[in-house]
Amino acid sequence: MKRFEHFNAKTIDEAILLLEKYDGEAKVIAGGTDLIRVLKDDILPKYPKAIINLKTIANLEYIKEENGVLKIGSLTRLSDVASSSLIKTKYNLLSEACRSVGTPQIRNMGTIGGNLCQDVQCWYYRASKSLGKVFHCLRKGGNVCYAVSGDNRFHSIFGGKGCVAVCPSDVAIALTALDALVKTKGPLGERVFPVSELYKDAALNLGRSEIVTEIQVPEPPPEARQIWIKFRLRNSLDFAIVSVAVMLTLEEGVCKDVRIALGGVAPTPKRLKEVEDFLKGNYINSETAEKAGKMAVAKAFPLSHNAYKIPITESLVKRVILMAKDHRTLT
């Protein structure tokens, strides 16, 4: 790695001041499971002059409930979220999503805030100088998204504004289905907004000196059924080819409420609101689940090498709805 200044921030305000001081030429580090690889491979268009360590900030690692809202500090490790008895009991969709991230080593180091804020995994963007090939793509200030006409097997099937890389965060998909909020702090103060709005055109919708501090999840109805499915090539560690998160509430077999989110298929977490509207008020059975699967991909327009994601997505949406209906989980 190249040389950089390293700071152990003691408070969020100190970290924000340091980010302001370096004016876009600094990076924050939490678990470091992604950033260290990024620095070693030297993939960033501009190597950071400073790294600001957030792990030295007290009181950002917690899991608690307050007034019917689950609150998770952004430095809470993924393994702690996955194993929390509170989260497994009431918010098991989030628990399962965290448990599906990477390997145990990654989950023991990676934080929930870091998972939400990780950089995209597009191989054109991640092409390393050490391998002798770098693509000056849109995300690096260029004029071309090389994946559009290149190797786009793992890219978006729902388009994108220029860049067609997909949102890499499993946690974001589960939190979107749970209607969760993210809390941030920056030079202008604090913001609280839906997790789904944390992403914009395959990039983070954060100010240059803004830091995620907390995740807030409203308590689901006790009768809600939560299911998470992640399809990937290697079940032990890969990123999602397609993932589906659903929270379904039934009343005598009829859908009372439902939220469905897709991952691995779009630059942001994709909420299936048209599918949700169709399911509400309908009996949940094989017929309605099959129609919901078809609706989920009706507006997809695949690239040259990723049309295979369409039947996978359709099948998984149908499957996850029927699993929720039967109150089954993956074994």
Buried (B, 14 or more C-beta within 10 A) or exposed (E): EEEBEEBEBEEBEBBBBBBBBBEEBBBBBBBBBBBBEBBEBEBBEEBBBBBBBBBBBEEBBEBEBEEEEBBBBBBBBBBBBBBBEEBBEBBBBBBBBBBBBBEEEBBBBBBBBBBBBBBBBBBBBBBBEEEEEBBBBBBBEEEBBBBBEBBBBBBBBBBBEBBBBBBBBBBBBBBBBBBBBBBBBBEEEEBEEBBBBBBEBBBBBBBEBBBBBBBBBEBBEEEBBBBBBBBBEEEEBBBBBBBBBBBBBBEEEEBBBBBBBBBBBBBBBBBBEEBBEBBEEBEBEEEBBBBBBEBBBEEBEBBEBBEEBBEBBBBBBBBBBBBBBEEEBEE
